Amino acid sequence: MNNWKSEQVIIVGGGIGGLAAALALARAGIASQVVEQAAELKEIGAGIQLGPNAFWMFERLDLVAPISALAVFPDNLIMRDSITGEEVTRIPLGAAFRKRFRQPYALIHRADLHRVLLDACRASSLIGLDAGQKVVGVDDKSGGVAVTTESGKTYRGAALIGADGLWSTVRQIVVGDGKPKPAGHITYRAVLPTADVPQEYRWNDMAFWAGEKVHLVLYPLRTGELYNLVAVFHSNRYEEGWDSYGDPAELHERFAQTCAPVRMLLDKIESWRMWVLCDRPPIKDWSRGRITLLGDAAHPMLQYLAQGACMSIEDAVCLADKVVAAEGDYAAAFLAYQQARYLRTGRVQIMARVYGEFYHATGVAKELRNMMLGSRTADDAMAGMEWLYDVPKELMQEISPRARGEIAREASA
Ligand SMILES: Cc1cc2nc3c(=O)[nH]c(=O)nc-3n(C[C@H](O)[C@H](O)[C@H](O)COP(=O)(O)OP(=O)(O)OC[C@H]3O[C@@H](n4cnc5c(N)ncnc54)[C@H](O)[C@@H]3O)c2cc1C
């Protein structure tokens, strides 16, 4: 092993992005130490959608089989009007979609995705995983990096990746741009056992009812054992906050004008968890010497394109590639990494806001949305997603011949 590879990289944050980074580095033979503030390494929350772009990364990380075993592969993405209940548009996700993007679209429980990453990290002798350590200080003045935690522990390494999410401490050291910006949108999330979902809504689709100033998402999880519900509405009541219990009365008030199926589904949930949605404007410079950022710490985005976690996994693979290419010159590698990523992630940040406007449109904007989306063919819809679901070619470069063979067979099927 090259010497530089054994000098560990410190990764602050053991969420999806931090674990993906540890794994991507380990797959390249590079040691890392993950430092997570929570008492236990785990994910809260409910479902997560995985675009075809994420599956290219799972190929790179050798995770396709464990992810596929836990994921649901939906038949369609469907948008309905939340007042009339009528379908506005759909993207079929079957053979034509898989042939076009050469990868599937999937739905998975966050905890399952995190567990797959964690198991893979635990299986690697190159990855150290410490929980219950909140990083409060960073020092990069002595040729390497050192982080100190609230409990007084110090970790030293060759470089540092801040994968510490929306409220990143490392970002304040590297960029120093204060708190993220609340979008004025609130999300309530819950999961429902399939037995509690009326038969006609037990679809194998990622479907949502859109507008006005609200939307409700319903899709299956865990091979159909559960249904994931995500209710979003506009409110300036909350300045900030994360993962607290929601107030069902406010939710029902906001959704009062929606069609009967939406209100019926909201009635099924007794306990919701609430997220106050925030993002930041895109930036192009999120590295300083041997320190860089990844995932939500670098480019937090609203969830309307369902891509925050997917982008963090793409970041991880790209970052490891750049470190290998720079043979351990971390400052050069981190500049190359942010250069490769900022336009793609910035585009997703901006377009996620635009999609939020479409989903919550009222008046003429809503009529226009229904007209424009309603007249699309499936081919038009897929063409509209190429910029996102086709990953940059350089991220595909390491795909194994075995995987390539499988993809070729599928594409010609
Ligand atoms: C409602 C909603 C729905 C979403 N749906 C999707 C979807 O369908 N598809 C998709 O791809 N994305 C989705 N996302 C986005 C996705 O959840 C995030 O982009 C992703 O989880 C970011 O991962 P991360 O590892 O960068 O950050 P996080 O998951 O926030 O992880 C950061 C970690 O760092 C730790 N940490 C923070 N500070 C410190 C510190 N000082 N010291 C040590 N540890 C620290 C935290 O405890 C946490 O474990 C959604 C987001 C929301 C809010």
PDBQT file of the ligand as one rigid body, heavy atoms in Angstrom, charges set to zero:
ROOT
HETATM    1  C1  LIG A 501     -38.252  15.858   3.657  1.00  0.00    +0.000 C 
HETATM    2  C2  LIG A 501     -37.014  15.423   2.956  1.00  0.00    +0.000 A 
HETATM    3  C3  LIG A 501     -37.076  14.460   1.955  1.00  0.00    +0.000 A 
HETATM    4  C4  LIG A 501     -35.935  14.085   1.261  1.00  0.00    +0.000 A 
HETATM    5  N1  LIG A 501     -36.034  13.140   0.277  1.00  0.00    +0.000 NA
HETATM    6  C5  LIG A 501     -34.927  12.799  -0.422  1.00  0.00    +0.000 A 
HETATM    7  C6  LIG A 501     -35.002  11.824  -1.477  1.00  0.00    +0.000 A 
HETATM    8  O1  LIG A 501     -36.076  11.290  -1.762  1.00  0.00    +0.000 OA
HETATM    9  N2  LIG A 501     -33.850  11.513  -2.142  1.00  0.00    +0.000 N 
HETATM   10  C7  LIG A 501     -32.645  12.084  -1.852  1.00  0.00    +0.000 A 
HETATM   11  O2  LIG A 501     -31.634  11.760  -2.486  1.00  0.00    +0.000 OA
HETATM   12  N3  LIG A 501     -32.549  13.000  -0.851  1.00  0.00    +0.000 NA
HETATM   13  C8  LIG A 501     -33.642  13.366  -0.138  1.00  0.00    +0.000 A 
HETATM   14  N4  LIG A 501     -33.550  14.277   0.870  1.00  0.00    +0.000 N 
HETATM   15  C9  LIG A 501     -32.252  14.900   1.157  1.00  0.00    +0.000 C 
HETATM   16  C10 LIG A 501     -31.379  14.018   2.021  1.00  0.00    +0.000 C 
HETATM   17  O3  LIG A 501     -32.066  13.617   3.169  1.00  0.00    +0.000 OA
HETATM   18  C11 LIG A 501     -30.125  14.769   2.427  1.00  0.00    +0.000 C 
HETATM   19  O4  LIG A 501     -29.608  15.484   1.334  1.00  0.00    +0.000 OA
HETATM   20  C12 LIG A 501     -29.047  13.795   2.905  1.00  0.00    +0.000 C 
HETATM   21  O5  LIG A 501     -29.515  13.087   4.022  1.00  0.00    +0.000 OA
HETATM   22  C13 LIG A 501     -27.781  14.559   3.246  1.00  0.00    +0.000 C 
HETATM   23  O6  LIG A 501     -26.839  13.674   3.761  1.00  0.00    +0.000 OA
HETATM   24  P1  LIG A 501     -25.562  14.216   4.494  1.00  0.00    +0.000 P 
HETATM   25  O7  LIG A 501     -24.802  13.006   4.924  1.00  0.00    +0.000 OA
HETATM   26  O8  LIG A 501     -24.893  15.248   3.672  1.00  0.00    +0.000 OA
HETATM   27  O9  LIG A 501     -26.128  15.007   5.770  1.00  0.00    +0.000 OA
HETATM   28  P2  LIG A 501     -26.919  14.440   7.020  1.00  0.00    +0.000 P 
HETATM   29  O10 LIG A 501     -27.783  13.303   6.652  1.00  0.00    +0.000 OA
HETATM   30  O11 LIG A 501     -27.568  15.624   7.667  1.00  0.00    +0.000 OA
HETATM   31  O12 LIG A 501     -25.789  13.884   7.971  1.00  0.00    +0.000 OA
HETATM   32  C14 LIG A 501     -24.945  14.739   8.681  1.00  0.00    +0.000 C 
HETATM   33  C15 LIG A 501     -24.409  13.987   9.888  1.00  0.00    +0.000 C 
HETATM   34  O13 LIG A 501     -23.432  14.788  10.537  1.00  0.00    +0.000 OA
HETATM   35  C16 LIG A 501     -23.637  14.726  11.927  1.00  0.00    +0.000 C 
HETATM   36  N5  LIG A 501     -23.075  15.947  12.510  1.00  0.00    +0.000 N 
HETATM   37  C17 LIG A 501     -23.524  17.218  12.371  1.00  0.00    +0.000 A 
HETATM   38  N6  LIG A 501     -22.733  18.078  13.039  1.00  0.00    +0.000 NA
HETATM   39  C18 LIG A 501     -21.741  17.327  13.606  1.00  0.00    +0.000 A 
HETATM   40  C19 LIG A 501     -20.612  17.653  14.427  1.00  0.00    +0.000 A 
HETATM   41  N7  LIG A 501     -20.356  18.906  14.791  1.00  0.00    +0.000 N 
HETATM   42  N8  LIG A 501     -19.815  16.643  14.829  1.00  0.00    +0.000 NA
HETATM   43  C20 LIG A 501     -20.070  15.351  14.458  1.00  0.00    +0.000 A 
HETATM   44  N9  LIG A 501     -21.129  14.995  13.702  1.00  0.00    +0.000 NA
HETATM   45  C21 LIG A 501     -21.944  15.973  13.259  1.00  0.00    +0.000 A 
HETATM   46  C22 LIG A 501     -25.152  14.616  12.076  1.00  0.00    +0.000 C 
HETATM   47  O14 LIG A 501     -25.520  14.094  13.332  1.00  0.00    +0.000 OA
HETATM   48  C23 LIG A 501     -25.505  13.686  10.916  1.00  0.00    +0.000 C 
HETATM   49  O15 LIG A 501     -25.426  12.341  11.279  1.00  0.00    +0.000 OA
HETATM   50  C24 LIG A 501     -34.692  14.678   1.581  1.00  0.00    +0.000 A 
HETATM   51  C25 LIG A 501     -34.609  15.620   2.603  1.00  0.00    +0.000 A 
HETATM   52  C26 LIG A 501     -35.748  16.000   3.283  1.00  0.00    +0.000 A 
HETATM   53  C27 LIG A 501     -35.658  17.029   4.367  1.00  0.00    +0.000 C 
ENDROOT
TORSDOF 0
